[in-house]
Amino acid sequence: MSSSEDLIRLWPAAGVRVRSGDLELRWIDDDLLLELAELAARGVHAPDAMPFEHPWTRGTPDEVARSVLAYQWKMRAEVSPAKFVLELGVLIDGEPVGVQGLVAHEWPVLRRVTTGSWLGLAHQGRGIGRRMRVLALHLAFAGLAAREAATGAFADNPASNGVTRRLGYEENGSVLVSREGVAALHHNFRMTREQWGRLREQHATILGSPVAMDGVDALRGFLGAPPA
């Protein structure tokens, strides 16, 4: 048995891979992590914007890259039934373009996941954000048997809010969040399993290709969720 097979056996999240056409979400190993850190160092948003509650994109390119490394190394261990943070690299034709994350607490009981993501500046405005969210929803509902998926974005992030609304989420209230020392309005959204079921045909059209999932059955069993 190879070292990669041993790793996946002991830590099933390491074997997760979800694909549709040229789009892929997969576990972030060290080689991919370095590429993603360098991608983030080249820019994730305009200097006068801040789409994240924690301003990890502030600083020199090396400081931003180190923030990506430190966060991802820490989150690798956060995969358990009590809490999981599943961070997946986003690739287009094998090229890293961003990160798609899924976070949940008390998964066997609640089966509620929250998604978040980022894309390198050079890859924005091409519809990738919408496709990777649809693929993440497929992973959550069809792969992991989620009951509900939540997401959110600051009010001054129209691109993210627009993607969310077009994908059929329902609005779930707005709250003030401290961002860089200032109160900022944050919109929340949710999608139930039933809503996702009604939207599957629309989402399939957005993806344009069938979805293939590897390693998801093992992860679902590890997390204590029922069969999808």
N, C-alpha and C positions, 0 to 999 in steps of 0.2 A: 504494500500500500504506500502511495506517495505521501510526502509531507502535506500537500494541499488536501488530499483525501482525509488524512488524519485530522487536519484542522477543521474541515467541514463536519466530520463526524462528531468532534468535540464541541464545536461552535457553529451550529447550523446556519447562522446568519451569514457566515463567510461564503456560503454556496449560493446565495440568492442572486438570481439573474432574470430580468424580465425584458422581453424584446418585442418590438413591433416594427417591421420594415427596417429602416436605417437607424431607428431609435432604440437605445438600450439603457436600462438602469441596472447597475450591479454594485456589489460589495466593493468598498474602497480599500484595496490593498496598498502597500507602501509605494509601489511604483505609480499607481494611479493617483494617490494622494499628493505626491510631489508635483505631478502635472496640474492637478487642480489648484494647489497652492500657488503655483506660478501663474495660472490663469487668473485667479482672484487678484494677484498682485498687479496685473495689467488693467484692472478696473472692473467694478461691478455696477456702478451707478455714477451719475453726475456728481461733481464735488459739492454742489449746493443741495443735494438730496440726502436722505437717510431713510431707507426703507426698513431698517432693522431696529428692534428695541435695544439690543446691545450693539453699539457702534464698532463692530469688529473690522469694518472696512476703513477706518480712519488710521492714518499713519503712513510711513514710507512703504514702498513696495515690499521690502523685506519684512517689515513689521506685520503687514497684512498677511503675507505668506506664512509667517510663524503663527499667527492667530489661527489660520486654517489648520495647520499641522497640530497645534496644541488641542484644539477643539475636537478634531477627528480622533486623535489618539485617545482622548478621554472618553468619547462617546462609544468607542468600540466595546467597552466593558458594560455599557448600559443596555443589555439585552437580556431580559428576564420576564417571567409572567407578571411580576410586581410592577415593573417599569421597563419599557423598551424604547430605545432611540435607534431607529434603523436609518443610517445615512447611506445613500446610494449615489454613486457617480452617474452622471448623465452623459452619454456618448452619442454622437451622430456619425455614422460610418466609421466608428472606432475612435473618433476625436473627442476628447473630454471637453464639454461645454458648460458644465455646472454641476449642481448637487440637488438631489431631491430627498427630503427627510420625512420620516413618519415617526411620531411620538405618541405613546400611549401609557396609561397607568391602570393597574389592576385589570389587565387585559382579559383573563378568563371570565371575569364577572361583567365588566362594562363593555368590552369590545368597541371602544370609541377611540379613534385615531385622529390626530391633528397633523396636517401636512404643512411643510414650509420648504422653500427652495431659493436658489439663486442661480443666475446665469451670467457668464462673462459678457461684458459690454459688446464685444464683437459678434455675439450670437443672439442678441436681442432683436425684437422686431421681425422675426422670421417664423413665428408661430410655434416655436419649440416649447415655450412655457406652457402653452395650452395642451400640447400633445403629451408632455411629460407629466402633467397633472392628471390627465385622463389615464395614463399608464399607471400612475400611483394609485388612483382610485380602483382600477382593475385589480391591482395587487392587494389592496386593502379588502375589497368586498369579495371578489372571486377567489383570491388566494388565501387570505387570512380570516375570512368569515366575519368581517367587521359588521357591526350594527349601524354605526354612524361614523361619518367623516366630517371633521371641522377644519376650518382654515380662517385666515383673517389677513388684513392689511391696513396700513395707515390710510386715512382719508386722502392724503396727498400723494397716493400711489395709484393713479387711475389705471395704469396698465394691469396691475395685479387684480384690482377690484373688477375690472372689465372682464378678464379671463374667468374669474370666479362666477360672475353673474351669467355669462354666456354659457357656462357649463351646467347651469341649472341648479346651483345651490340656492337655498333660501336664506334671507337675511336673519341674523340672530342677535341683533342689538349692537350698540356701539358703546365704547368705554373710553375714558381718558387714560392714557398711558404715559408715564414719564419717559421722555426720549431726549437724551443729551441735556437734561436739566430743565426741560420745558414740557408742559402738558400737551399731548398730541392726541387727536381723535383717532380711534382704531375701530374699524368695522369688523364684525364677526359674522361667519356664515356656517351653515351646516347642511349636510346631505344625509338622509337616512338610506338604509338598504333598499327600502321600497322605492324611493325616488331614483336611486341609482338604477334599479331594475327597469324603470320606465324610460330611462335615458340611455340605456345601453346601445340602442341602434344609432342614436345621434353620436355617441362617443365613438362607436366603431367607425363611423364615417370620418370623424376627425383624425383617427389614427391611420386609416387607409389600408391597414394590413392586419392579419390575425395576430393575436398575442400568444407568445410562448413564455412559459415560466419554468425556471429550474430552481431546485432547492427550496421551494416554497412549502411543500408538504412537510419536510423535515422541520422547518422553522415553525410552522403552525403547531406541530406536535410538541416541540420544545416549549412553546409559549402557553400550551394548555388550552388552545382554542378547539372548538368542535370541527368536524369535517366541513369544508367549504361547500 
